[in-house]
Amino acid sequence: PPTTFFASSDDSDSDEAGAETQGFESLLDVMSAFCVPWTLNWHYRSRDEALIAFSNHHIYGDRLVTFPGAGSEEPALTHVYVPQQPGLQGQEDSVGAEVARVVDMVIDHALRRPDETLGVITMGIKHANRIDWALFDRLAEEPEARPFFESGRHERFFVKNLERVQGDERDAIILSVGYGKDPTGRLLYRFGPLLTQGGERRLNVAVTRARRRMTVVSSFTHLDMEPGRSSARGV
């Protein structure tokens, strides 16, 4: 279900939708009073089970039937660590070095894999907007990459925050976390909608959009996380 988390920003999709069903978390809850629930047991999107293994375990209780990859030469799931420049102000919601790295990755994909569809998903809307603006500026310097971004293409490229990506899928996905540390080097745990009730389901949507490959980009690693610091399951 949509939230109003980004209502104070420029996110026009975060309006007061579904007011007539207040008291229910989703349309599935509304319909459960009239229909017998059935669960999805077959996973059809990911062409390598590594792309669904996390969600299968943490969200679906390992009940999904999945299939191994067909022996691709490159891993289906990778992590790119982008060190954050220390001492900079205003990096908590969107790390500048990560924005630049994601734009580099998008341009590289457009030039080397033009026949493979791509999307960029971010946790927060500010980070999504910064990537969008930086990519627009970069394309002025990369005319050979512009055909990849034409509006008439099938499954055209997108940059969306996790509140807006439900229903989308692409061959390759770049999941850019975006959140960073304050000037003292402390990770503030301001993880936006992941902190809200149901944040784990929004994360689940974000991490299950790729058919072939997903690249997770972040400016911190698991070593910067502190188990028990947040009770939110999404975190």
Secondary structure, DSSP 8 states (H G I E B T S, - for coil): ---STTTTTT-TT-S-TTGGGTT-SSHHHHHTTTS------B--S-SSGGGTHHHHHHTSTT-SB-------SS-SEEEEE----TT-SS-SS--HHHHHHHHHHHHHHHHH-TTS-EEEEESSHHHHHHHHHHHHHHHTT-GGGGGGG-TTSTT--EEEETTT-TT--EEEEEEE----B-TTS-B----GGGGSTTHHHHHHHHTT-EEEEEEEEESS-GGG--TTS---TT-
